[in-house]
């Protein structure tokens, strides 16, 4: 009866394991007093071995298991019959600053031993800490940890000798790395990590005369980084790179080429296809240069360009429709390709001399102030569908007019682009004047009101340091949702699911304890072995 009762408790509360272990320790020490205070421990999977029926099973290395384990389980082996239940040691990585659980009291004299466990629930303590911001200071949907590989400087910081590396439109790869280095989601213990960030700067090779970086070295540089980490550490091979993060802020993202047909032919390097890729290129349909794990991010706009007291509604907007940039008068056929699919040339030919259109082909130091003076900012595709003008328009309060079919826009999880922009199909570009006039006559003020919400310009700027709601934070939020989704798919198969259904936990607490199930493939074996231990302990107690 005692064993059956304890097994039921074990299914409901993980901290009962501490009580059982202390009871066992007391019994094995022949009725000597011993008090054990359980804490929330991090269990390093690399040092655990499970054995069943003489066959060794090594759990995959990786994120920690968050479980309540007493110090007695940190020592030696436990054996039931001829089967070794635990082998090796469990290393205590950290103790969380939460409310201490009550200890286990063992009564050594006469009859059966009594176990008393405080009613306070460890899950409730964890939940309380989450709600108070002690565990999830950034306020993400779920607490996550990211390990940043310390790669040789030739992969990243050596490129910063060129100032362009950290300031051009592809510089999100630098900005995100730098923000993560000082972020509270960063962990120095890879076993704690939900994700692994690969800091490789591939957009800083400004060796061309065009002013844009060369991408010819990108595949080999990234491949070398993957070989290095997979050889030195076990985490890449554990999930085939699925929990590793790369940044690819180029015309066609991880295909690393400026021409779509060539990019599609080359495709994404095979070693990147399982990974999470942060990329500026995105389509609403399937495309060879994005995967189901791709996260669409905005191009880099230096955060200092926006003054802290900027209010778009206070700016006088005397330019009706604005565009400044590359605009070919006569579309050129480049090996069968036409720049911008002819859209920009049509804009120039149809509207270049219209009084209400301010269209310039040359660069200007007044570019940003011109955006702030404009009502509509034209954002036609170039070689790729995305354009920095989309982010710049939102940041400075100009309605982006997006002319790029099937483009996927950044952070659609929190930006309702249909309410802050105007979309014009490429085939209707010749009707642009009529379309914008209709918008002006119907819902212009509504679009501007939506657009000028501060959360939109915050979401498209990589603030330094990272702040809640900014571009880097949005990446972390989407990553945290991916973690939750992955965990929820596995929790129903795990014994922890019973506990989850009966516990009033926040999402963060549920996810934290779901990791116990996700990352310990030998969990069921350990439960079975724990039952065997209970039976053995019962036999000792009745002696």
ZALOKOL-336583 format. One record per residue (C-alpha): residue in three letters; x, y, z. Coordinates in steps of 0.05 Angstrom, whole numbers. Example, Ala and Ser with C-alpha at 12.3 -4.5 7.8 and 13.67 -1.06 7.14 Angstrom:
2
   aa       u       v       w
  ALA     246     -90     156
  SER     273     -21     143
This chain:
543
   aa       u       v       w
  UNK       0       0       0
  UNK      56      48      18
  UNK      90      38     -50
  UNK      25      46     -87
  UNK      10     111     -50
  UNK      79     139     -63
  UNK      74     122    -137
  UNK       9     162    -142
  UNK      44     221    -110
  UNK     102     213    -157
  UNK      56     222    -217
  UNK      28     287    -189
  UNK      88     322    -160
  UNK     160     317    -180
  UNK     185     340    -113
  UNK     158     277     -80
  UNK     219     243    -112
  UNK     261     283     -63
  UNK     222     257      -5
  UNK     228     185     -29
  UNK     302     192     -40
  UNK     313     221      29
  UNK     271     166      59
  UNK     313     115      23
  UNK     376     148      45
  UNK     352     147     117
  UNK     335      74     113
  UNK     401      55      80
  UNK     439      91     134
  UNK     406      46     186
  UNK     359      95     219
  UNK     407     153     224
  UNK     375     221     219
  UNK     383     257     153
  UNK     345     318     128
  UNK     346     336      55
  UNK     320     402      27
  UNK     300     396     -46
  UNK     313     453     -94
  UNK     300     465    -167
  UNK     360     432    -199
  UNK     386     431    -270
  UNK     404     362    -291
  UNK     460     353    -341
  UNK     440     298    -389
  UNK     510     286    -412
  UNK     527     252    -347
  UNK     467     205    -342
  UNK     463     134    -369
  UNK     401      92    -369
  UNK     406      16    -372
  UNK     348     -31    -386
  UNK     354    -106    -392
  UNK     429    -101    -399
  UNK     426     -52    -457
  UNK     457      16    -446
  UNK     419      77    -470
  UNK     451     145    -474
  UNK     403     203    -476
  UNK     419     257    -527
  UNK     460     315    -501
  UNK     424     380    -498
  UNK     380     427    -459
  UNK     375     415    -385
  UNK     319     379    -352
  UNK     286     422    -300
  UNK     268     374    -244
  UNK     270     370    -169
  UNK     325     321    -150
  UNK     356     313     -81
  UNK     431     312     -69
  UNK     427     237     -55
  UNK     418     226    -129
  UNK     483     261    -142
  UNK     523     203    -114
  UNK     543     135    -141
  UNK     498      82    -171
  UNK     430      55    -150
  UNK     418     -18    -166
  UNK     355     -60    -165
  UNK     372    -132    -177
  UNK     422    -134    -234
  UNK     398     -71    -268
  UNK     434      -5    -257
  UNK     383      50    -253
  UNK     429     110    -249
  UNK     501     111    -269
  UNK     550     168    -263
  UNK     532     234    -231
  UNK     486     292    -239
  UNK     519     360    -238
  UNK     485     418    -203
  UNK     490     475    -253
  UNK     450     527    -216
  UNK     400     538    -161
  UNK     343     584    -178
  UNK     326     640    -129
  UNK     257     614    -113
  UNK     220     599     -49
  UNK     254     541     -14
  UNK     214     477      -9
  UNK     205     446      59
  UNK     250     388      75
  UNK     235     316      88
  UNK     230     292     159
  UNK     245     219     173
  UNK     224     187     239
  UNK     276     134     253
  UNK     246      96     312
  UNK     195      41     310
  UNK     150      18     254
  UNK     143      50     187
  UNK     175     116     169
  UNK     131     177     156
  UNK     145     226     100
  UNK     120     298     106
  UNK     122     344      46
  UNK     102     417      50
  UNK      38     433      12
  UNK      72     490     -27
  UNK      77     469     -99
  UNK     143     476    -135
  UNK     105     489    -200
  UNK      67     545    -166
  UNK     132     575    -142
  UNK     159     573    -212
  UNK      95     604    -239
  UNK      99     660    -188
  UNK     171     675    -206
  UNK     151     679    -280
  UNK      95     727    -265
  UNK     142     771    -225
  UNK     191     775    -283
  UNK     247     738    -247
  UNK     252     682    -299
  UNK     225     716    -362
  UNK     248     789    -357
  UNK     234     804    -431
  UNK     161     784    -425
  UNK     163     733    -481
  UNK     107     684    -491
  UNK     153     630    -464
  UNK     220     634    -429
  UNK     277     613    -476
  UNK     352     607    -471
  UNK     400     617    -529
  UNK     472     594    -531
  UNK     518     636    -575
  UNK     577     598    -604
  UNK     644     631    -591
  UNK     670     623    -661
  UNK     739     647    -683
  UNK     739     721    -701
  UNK     750     705    -774
  UNK     677     686    -777
  UNK     651     752    -750
  UNK     686     808    -714
  UNK     746     812    -762
  UNK     697     837    -814
  UNK     679     897    -771
  UNK     743     932    -792
  UNK     701     958    -849
  UNK     650    1006    -820
  UNK     600     988    -873
  UNK     593     919    -842
  UNK     552     943    -783
  UNK     513     999    -818
  UNK     488     976    -886
  UNK     419     947    -902
  UNK     444     875    -893
  UNK     473     889    -824
  UNK     418     855    -784
  UNK     465     796    -778
  UNK     513     839    -738
  UNK     459     875    -698
  UNK     423     812    -675
  UNK     488     780    -654
  UNK     509     841    -614
  UNK     441     848    -581
  UNK     439     775    -561
  UNK     508     779    -528
  UNK     480     824    -473
  UNK     410     796    -473
  UNK     379     760    -412
  UNK     360     702    -458
  UNK     433     686    -468
  UNK     460     626    -431
  UNK     533     607    -422
  UNK     513     535    -410
  UNK     497     500    -475
  UNK     459     445    -439
  UNK     408     498    -418
  UNK     396     523    -488
  UNK     333     519    -529
  UNK     370     548    -589
  UNK     441     557    -613
  UNK     461     621    -649
  UNK     514     618    -704
  UNK     548     687    -708
  UNK     575     686    -780
  UNK     578     751    -819
  UNK     572     736    -892
  UNK     548     805    -916
  UNK     611     844    -901
  UNK     655     826    -961
  UNK     653     894    -995
  UNK     702     876   -1050
  UNK     657     895   -1109
  UNK     654     961   -1144
  UNK     577     962   -1141
  UNK     577     980   -1067
  UNK     541     917   -1049
  UNK     575     859   -1013
  UNK     598     797   -1050
  UNK     565     732   -1030
  UNK     611     684   -1066
  UNK     644     662   -1001
  UNK     579     654    -960
  UNK     568     580    -969
  UNK     640     560    -954
  UNK     644     606    -894
  UNK     580     579    -864
  UNK     599     508    -881
  UNK     665     516    -844
  UNK     629     543    -783
  UNK     581     484    -782
  UNK     638     434    -789
  UNK     674     468    -731
  UNK     617     466    -682
  UNK     594     396    -702
  UNK     664     370    -690
  UNK     677     407    -625
  UNK     608     402    -592
  UNK     551     352    -594
  UNK     492     399    -603
  UNK     490     406    -678
  UNK     488     331    -689
  UNK     436     320    -635
  UNK     379     350    -676
  UNK     413     358    -744
  UNK     416     433    -735
  UNK     342     442    -724
  UNK     352     485    -662
  UNK     408     527    -693
  UNK     397     598    -716
  UNK     429     632    -777
  UNK     419     701    -806
  UNK     413     710    -882
  UNK     395     782    -898
  UNK     407     781    -973
  UNK     365     788   -1036
  UNK     345     715   -1036
  UNK     365     698    -965
  UNK     400     631    -955
  UNK     406     618   -1029
  UNK     461     672   -1030
  UNK     452     701   -1099
  UNK     421     766   -1126
  UNK     387     735   -1187
  UNK     326     694   -1171
  UNK     334     641   -1225
  UNK     406     627   -1204
  UNK     387     629   -1130
  UNK     331     578   -1141
  UNK     378     533   -1181
  UNK     430     535   -1126
  UNK     380     529   -1070
  UNK     393     530    -996
  UNK     456     493    -976
  UNK     437     424    -951
  UNK     468     435    -882
  UNK     422     495    -870
  UNK     355     466    -891
  UNK     335     442    -822
  UNK     356     504    -785
  UNK     320     568    -764
  UNK     338     622    -814
  UNK     326     695    -801
  UNK     318     726    -870
  UNK     293     790    -903
  UNK     269     752    -964
  UNK     202     719    -959
  UNK     144     697   -1002
  UNK      73     678    -983
  UNK      77     617   -1028
  UNK     129     562   -1029
  UNK     198     582   -1053
  UNK     265     547   -1059
  UNK     298     601   -1017
  UNK     257     595    -954
  UNK     236     538    -909
  UNK     182     526    -858
  UNK     232     548    -805
  UNK     247     615    -838
  UNK     230     678    -798
  UNK     221     741    -839
  UNK     257     800    -808
  UNK     264     873    -829
  UNK     328     899    -862
  UNK     374     939    -818
  UNK     359    1013    -809
  UNK     407    1047    -761
  UNK     366    1059    -697
  UNK     398    1127    -685
  UNK     363    1156    -747
  UNK     299    1162    -707
  UNK     299    1214    -653
  UNK     268    1191    -587
  UNK     216    1247    -589
  UNK     196    1234    -662
  UNK     121    1240    -674
  UNK     100    1227    -746
  UNK      33    1261    -739
  UNK      67    1328    -726
  UNK     104    1329    -792
  UNK      76    1370    -849
  UNK      70    1322    -909
  UNK      73    1364    -972
  UNK      96    1306   -1018
  UNK      38    1263   -1041
  UNK      76    1203   -1071
  UNK     151    1194   -1063
  UNK     206    1150   -1091
  UNK     281    1159   -1093
  UNK     327    1104   -1119
  UNK     346    1062   -1178
  UNK     298    1075   -1234
  UNK     316    1051   -1304
  UNK     286    1093   -1360
  UNK     290    1035   -1409
  UNK     288     966   -1378
  UNK     351     927   -1394
  UNK     351     854   -1412
  UNK     405     821   -1368
  UNK     412     750   -1394
  UNK     337     744   -1401
  UNK     321     781   -1337
  UNK     288     850   -1332
  UNK     303     891   -1270
  UNK     242     899   -1224
  UNK     203     860   -1276
  UNK     194     927   -1311
  UNK     154     957   -1252
  UNK     202    1014   -1237
  UNK     209    1033   -1310
  UNK     134    1037   -1316
  UNK     130    1082   -1255
  UNK     182    1129   -1285
  UNK     149    1130   -1353
  UNK      78    1140   -1327
  UNK      89    1184   -1266
  UNK     159    1213   -1270
  UNK     133    1281   -1292
  UNK      67    1282   -1255
  UNK      60    1341   -1208
  UNK      37    1300   -1148
  UNK      93    1249   -1155
  UNK     162    1264   -1128
  UNK     207    1213   -1163
  UNK     282    1219   -1165
  UNK     335    1171   -1191
  UNK     395    1200   -1154
  UNK     416    1194   -1082
  UNK     407    1251   -1033
  UNK     428    1267    -962
  UNK     356    1292    -951
  UNK     327    1223    -964
  UNK     300    1211    -894
  UNK     271    1280    -887
  UNK     236    1270    -955
  UNK     203    1207    -928
  UNK     179    1247    -867
  UNK     148    1298    -914
  UNK     111    1245    -955
  UNK      41    1215    -951
  UNK      55    1154    -995
  UNK     123    1121   -1005
  UNK     129    1075   -1065
  UNK     163    1008   -1049
  UNK     169     971   -1115
  UNK     209     907   -1120
  UNK     280     908   -1147
  UNK     317     844   -1163
  UNK     284     815   -1100
  UNK     213     831   -1076
  UNK     233     861   -1009
  UNK     260     931   -1001
  UNK     289     972    -944
  UNK     239    1026    -964
  UNK     183     986    -931
  UNK     215     990    -863
  UNK     239    1062    -873
  UNK     169    1085    -893
  UNK     137    1055    -831
  UNK     192    1082    -785
  UNK     182    1154    -811
  UNK     106    1151    -816
  UNK      97    1148    -892
  UNK      46    1098    -918
  UNK      85    1043    -955
  UNK      57    1028   -1024
  UNK      80     956   -1034
  UNK      87     934   -1106
  UNK     115     864   -1103
  UNK      70     804   -1115
  UNK      67     750   -1061
  UNK     117     784   -1016
  UNK     118     760    -943
  UNK     128     819    -896
  UNK     165     819    -830
  UNK     131     804    -764
  UNK      61     792    -790
  UNK      46     762    -722
  UNK      40     832    -693
  UNK      38     880    -752
  UNK     -27     879    -791
  UNK       3     903    -856
  UNK     -64     909    -891
  UNK     -83     964    -843
  UNK     -19    1006    -847
  UNK       0    1000    -921
  UNK     -27     999    -992
  UNK     -14     938   -1036
  UNK     -15     947   -1112
  UNK      -9     886   -1158
  UNK      49     891   -1206
  UNK       1     886   -1265
  UNK     -36     948   -1241
  UNK      24     993   -1232
  UNK       1    1036   -1291
  UNK     -62    1052   -1250
  UNK     -22    1074   -1190
  UNK     -47    1146   -1192
  UNK    -121    1126   -1191
  UNK    -109    1075   -1136
  UNK     -75    1125   -1090
  UNK    -127    1178   -1105
  UNK    -182    1130   -1083
  UNK    -145    1115   -1019
  UNK    -138    1190   -1005
  UNK    -212    1199   -1014
  UNK    -234    1141    -971
  UNK    -191    1114    -914
  UNK    -126    1155    -914
  UNK    -135    1181    -843
  UNK    -151    1111    -817
  UNK     -88    1081    -848
  UNK     -45    1138    -821
  UNK     -75    1130    -751
  UNK     -58    1056    -752
  UNK      11    1067    -781
  UNK      31    1119    -730
  UNK      23    1071    -672
  UNK      92    1071    -639
  UNK      94     995    -635
  UNK     102     990    -711
  UNK     165    1032    -717
  UNK     193    1000    -654
  UNK     184     931    -684
  UNK     225     949    -746
  UNK     285     979    -710
  UNK     341     939    -678
  UNK     346     979    -614
  UNK     412     981    -577
  UNK     408     953    -525
  UNK     351     905    -539
  UNK     284     929    -514
  UNK     216     898    -509
  UNK     178     903    -574
  UNK     238     920    -619
  UNK     262     881    -680
  UNK     307     833    -641
  UNK     253     823    -588
  UNK     204     803    -643
  UNK     253     749    -666
  UNK     258     722    -594
  UNK     182     723    -588
  UNK     173     681    -651
  UNK     228     634    -627
  UNK     193     626    -560
  UNK     129     608    -596
  UNK     165     556    -637
  UNK     192     525    -572
  UNK     122     523    -543
  UNK      94     491    -606
  UNK     149     438    -607
  UNK     139     422    -534
  UNK      64     418    -539
  UNK      70     366    -594
  UNK     108     320    -547
  UNK      77     333    -479
  UNK      15     290    -492
  UNK      61     230    -500
  UNK      96     243    -434
  UNK      78     224    -362
  UNK      84     298    -345
  UNK      20     310    -384
  UNK     -22     285    -326
  UNK      13     334    -281
  UNK       2     391    -330
  UNK     -72     378    -336
  UNK     -81     382    -260
  UNK     -36     440    -245
  UNK     -54     514    -250
  UNK      10     537    -285
  UNK      26     595    -330
  UNK      48     578    -401
  UNK     120     591    -381
  UNK     117     541    -324
  UNK      84     489    -368
  UNK     137     497    -422
  UNK     193     493    -371
  UNK     167     427    -344
  UNK     151     402    -414
  UNK     225     405    -428
  UNK     232     349    -377
  UNK     192     306    -425
  UNK     221     332    -490
  UNK     295     324    -474
  UNK     297     260    -432
  UNK     283     203    -479
  UNK     293     153    -422
  UNK     240     186    -377
  UNK     193     126    -380
  UNK     250      80    -364
  UNK     268     123    -304
  UNK     196     121    -279
  UNK     194      45    -286
  UNK     260      41    -249
  UNK     234      88    -195
  UNK     176      40    -183
  UNK     225     -17    -175
  UNK     264      25    -125
  UNK     200      40     -86
  UNK     185     -34     -81
  UNK     256     -48     -57
  UNK     253       9      -7
  UNK     186     -16      19
  UNK     217     -84      31
  UNK     274     -51      69
  UNK     226      -9     111
  UNK     186     -69     133
  UNK     247    -106     156
